[in-house]
Amino acid sequence: MTCWYEGPLAAFDTETTGVDVETDRIVSAAVVVQDAAGTRPRVSRWLVNPGVPVPAGATAVHGLTDEHLQRNGRWPAPVMFEIAETLAEQAAAGRPLVVMNAPFDLTVLDRELRRHRASSLDRWLDSSPLLVLDPRVLDKHLDRYRKGRRTLTDLCEHYGVTLDGAHDAAADAQAALDVVRAVGRRFAARLERLEPPELHSLQAVWHAAQARGLQAWFARSGSEESVDPAWPLRPDLPAAA
């Protein structure tokens, strides 16, 4: 029987105007679908004119300028519809979705759907919830005492995965998918008996524990930065009084 990490997987990634999921916008996105390890992936790409200026700092990361997006990007509303439809199709097929640092990408998509479609990501997934695999959460739990950063670039280097064109949504999605397969193989004894639905639930617990540990570290360092324990999607902000 084929283990989940050798079988069908999809991956999702975005590039954005910044790192605030509540206010920043998607400028590009990609979904990569691979039917089995080593097979040719199918890639869907979107380029978005966000309707707001793209800060220079964001452009320095992903290379997408206001001029390029205004000339070549599509309006957000139809793009968000198509992305949500594509993710819903993966969920309906029971295909696990790899998302590096899922609470960022899935939450920013949810907020874009609310902004442009008067909807939410959960409403698109009513009949079939996503089964998310987050390489950051998996790696941090399975190899918790390894020192060093755990960005996608770091994980690719650690697991011997090629990352061509970092901060391109399609390239990052493919690399994250390859990292998850590599994590599965390296920790097969601990993962091969777990099915994706169970692993999804476990990651929510693992992420919450990781968030508590990071929050405690911030407190010891005198930082007031807060860490959200929610995974894979952050809840709505409370309504203003």
Buried (B, 14 or more C-beta within 10 A) or exposed (E): EEBBBBBBBBBBBBBBBBEEBEEBBBBBBBBBBBBEBEEEBEBBEBBBBBEBEBEEEBBEBBEBBBEBBEEEBEEBBEBBBBBBEBBBBBBEEEBBBBBBBBBBBBBBBBBBBBBBBEBBBEBBBEEBEBBBBBBBBBBBBBEEEEEEEBEBBEBBEBBEBEBEEBBBBBBBBBBBBBBBBBBBBBBEEEBBEBEBEEBBEBBBEBBBBBBEEBBEEBEEEEEEEEBBBEBBBBEEEEEEE
